[in-house]
């Protein structure tokens, strides 16, 4: 019975945390600093972060 109560409390805590989570960030930018700098760059004409072109042929 104690195990069931523990799982119920844990499940309630996890559910409450997911309700308070922030929305994912928008894919908009005004400079390269708004993107993942190692793999993305900001295309100013569209205002979105896109992956950098691959250097391999």
QUISUL-V956560 format. One record per backbone hydrogen bond with DSSP energy under -0.5 kcal/mol. CO is the residue of the C=O (numbers start at 1). NH is the residue of the N-H. E is the energy in kcal/mol with one decimal. If there is no record, write none. Layout:
[[CO	NH	E] [CO	NH	E]]
This chain:
[[1	5	-1.9] [2	6	-2.1] [3	7	-2.4] [4	8	-2.2] [5	9	-2.3] [6	10	-2.4] [7	11	-2.6] [8	12	-2.1] [9	13	-2.0] [10	14	-2.3] [11	15	-2.3] [12	16	-2.1] [13	17	-1.9] [14	18	-1.8] [15	19	-1.3] [16	20	-1.0] [18	21	-0.6] [26	28	-0.5] [27	49	-0.5] [31	34	-1.6] [32	35	-1.4] [35	37	-0.9] [36	39	-0.8] [36	40	-2.9] [39	52	-2.5] [41	43	-0.6] [41	50	-2.3] [42	44	-0.9] [43	46	-0.8] [43	47	-2.7] [43	48	-1.1] [47	29	-1.7] [48	43	-2.4] [50	41	-2.5]]
